[in-house]
Amino acid sequence: RLGPARPVFGLGLVGQTDTNAYVSSPVSFSLSLGFNLGERASVQWRHFSNAGLEQPNLGQDMLLLRWQF
């Protein structure tokens, strides 16, 4: 059963050992927005970017869906 939607916001610092064409710096930032739908489900959009510290700075987006059984 789904409950009321509660907004979720997140901002963080990310360190990584592998880089790629989208996130070309070992230091990047994470921004996330979404909704918790009760205790068992959530939907969230997450964006990783190096905020222009190095080029290219394309960023990488993910759509995360969670359902707990």
Backbone bond lengths (Angstrom), bond angles and torsions (degrees), N, CA, C in turn:
res aa  C-N    CA-C-N  psi(-1)  N-CA   C-N-CA  omega(-1)  CA-C   N-CA-C  phi
1 R - - - 1.447 - - 1.519 108.98 -
2 L 1.305 116.49 132.53 1.457 121.87 178.65 1.518 109.96 -87.16
3 G 1.312 115.35 144.09 1.455 120.54 178.35 1.520 110.59 -104.14
4 P 1.317 117.16 -168.26 1.467 120.60 178.73 1.529 110.97 -66.14
5 A 1.313 116.42 145.69 1.472 121.85 179.87 1.519 109.35 -76.27
6 R 1.328 115.97 126.42 1.465 121.77 175.60 1.521 108.33 -116.79
7 P 1.327 118.32 128.29 1.458 120.48 -178.65 1.529 111.61 -68.03
8 V 1.336 115.23 148.35 1.467 123.09 178.65 1.523 107.74 -130.32
9 F 1.328 116.93 135.73 1.455 122.63 177.51 1.522 108.35 -134.21
10 G 1.326 116.96 137.89 1.454 120.16 178.58 1.513 111.89 -142.77
11 L 1.319 115.50 147.03 1.458 123.01 176.86 1.515 106.50 -143.04
12 G 1.340 116.77 130.38 1.453 118.50 -176.86 1.510 113.28 -151.13
13 L 1.295 114.97 167.37 1.454 124.62 176.02 1.526 107.78 -103.90
14 V 1.337 117.09 133.72 1.459 122.01 -175.30 1.523 109.19 -122.98
15 G 1.321 117.08 132.23 1.461 122.82 171.83 1.506 108.75 -112.48
16 Q 1.328 117.31 134.61 1.462 120.49 -177.59 1.520 110.13 -142.01
17 T 1.321 115.37 151.64 1.464 120.59 -179.81 1.518 112.37 -92.08
18 D 1.328 117.88 -25.20 1.464 121.88 179.41 1.517 109.68 -108.07
19 T 1.323 116.32 136.35 1.458 120.78 175.22 1.523 108.28 -114.81
20 N 1.335 115.90 166.75 1.450 120.54 178.48 1.528 108.61 -148.20
21 A 1.308 117.73 -173.96 1.462 121.36 -176.99 1.529 112.04 -66.64
22 Y 1.324 118.15 -21.70 1.461 121.50 -177.48 1.524 112.40 -91.15
23 V 1.308 116.86 -38.61 1.466 122.66 178.44 1.527 106.35 -125.70
24 S 1.338 116.29 95.78 1.466 120.65 -168.65 1.519 113.92 -97.94
25 S 1.311 118.06 16.84 1.457 121.68 -179.13 1.525 109.23 -129.05
26 P 1.336 118.95 145.56 1.467 119.70 176.96 1.528 113.04 -70.11
27 V 1.321 117.47 -13.39 1.461 122.17 175.39 1.525 107.90 -116.10
28 S 1.319 116.56 125.32 1.460 120.38 178.33 1.521 109.17 -142.36
29 F 1.305 115.23 178.55 1.452 122.31 -177.46 1.526 109.33 -123.48
30 S 1.314 115.63 150.96 1.460 121.79 179.55 1.523 108.87 -121.49
31 L 1.310 115.43 130.98 1.454 122.40 175.11 1.524 107.28 -122.28
32 S 1.324 117.69 131.18 1.466 119.77 179.56 1.521 110.53 -136.28
33 L 1.325 113.79 143.34 1.460 122.97 177.50 1.518 107.91 -137.63
34 G 1.307 117.45 141.66 1.453 118.76 178.30 1.510 112.14 -179.68
35 F 1.337 114.12 -163.72 1.454 122.04 -178.86 1.517 109.61 -138.42
36 N 1.326 116.26 135.04 1.457 121.67 165.50 1.518 106.17 -88.70
37 L 1.310 115.82 129.84 1.463 121.74 -178.10 1.515 108.14 -108.83
38 G 1.310 117.17 72.67 1.450 122.10 -173.82 1.523 109.69 82.23
39 E 1.319 116.23 -158.75 1.469 121.47 -177.76 1.525 112.93 -86.09
40 R 1.328 118.30 -15.50 1.459 120.47 -170.25 1.512 115.96 -108.99
41 A 1.302 119.30 -13.14 1.466 119.87 -173.50 1.521 110.93 -140.02
42 S 1.326 114.75 150.95 1.462 120.07 174.32 1.519 108.91 -154.82
43 V 1.308 114.78 158.27 1.455 122.52 172.92 1.533 105.38 -133.55
44 Q 1.333 115.70 136.53 1.457 119.31 -174.40 1.521 110.40 -149.00
45 W 1.315 116.91 139.27 1.462 123.76 171.51 1.521 106.45 -103.95
46 R 1.324 117.51 132.72 1.465 122.02 179.95 1.519 109.37 -129.25
47 H 1.329 116.07 135.86 1.464 122.80 -179.74 1.521 109.15 -124.61
48 F 1.329 116.28 129.82 1.457 122.88 174.83 1.519 108.20 -110.54
49 S 1.327 117.24 134.51 1.451 122.04 -179.85 1.523 108.80 -154.67
50 N 1.343 116.39 152.82 1.460 118.98 176.10 1.522 112.22 -92.88
51 A 1.324 117.04 8.13 1.473 123.83 176.16 1.523 112.42 56.60
52 G 1.321 117.50 31.37 1.456 121.27 177.00 1.514 114.74 80.62
53 L 1.349 118.71 12.35 1.464 120.68 178.26 1.524 111.30 -65.03
54 E 1.321 117.12 -34.76 1.463 123.24 177.01 1.521 107.70 -140.44
55 Q 1.329 116.03 158.24 1.466 121.66 178.57 1.519 109.48 -111.09
56 P 1.299 120.86 144.33 1.467 126.82 0.92 1.522 111.12 -75.20
57 N 1.307 115.54 157.87 1.454 122.35 179.53 1.527 109.13 -126.68
58 L 1.312 116.61 64.89 1.465 121.44 -177.82 1.523 112.70 -76.21
59 G 1.305 117.66 -34.52 1.455 121.59 -176.70 1.518 111.33 81.29
60 Q 1.317 115.29 164.12 1.461 121.17 -178.78 1.521 108.15 -138.39
61 D 1.342 116.52 131.15 1.459 122.27 -178.20 1.522 110.73 -113.35
62 M 1.343 115.19 148.33 1.459 121.43 176.23 1.522 109.19 -138.59
63 L 1.314 115.89 144.36 1.453 122.09 170.28 1.522 106.33 -109.13
64 L 1.318 117.12 120.20 1.459 122.52 -176.13 1.525 109.55 -111.27
65 L 1.326 115.98 127.88 1.453 122.48 176.33 1.523 107.90 -119.38
66 R 1.341 117.26 134.71 1.469 120.30 -178.74 1.520 109.07 -131.34
67 W 1.317 114.80 135.59 1.458 122.06 173.06 1.518 107.30 -138.35
68 Q 1.305 117.26 122.37 1.458 122.22 -178.91 1.521 109.04 -98.81
69 F 1.340 116.01 128.58 1.470 121.22 -179.81 1.503 111.24 -86.47
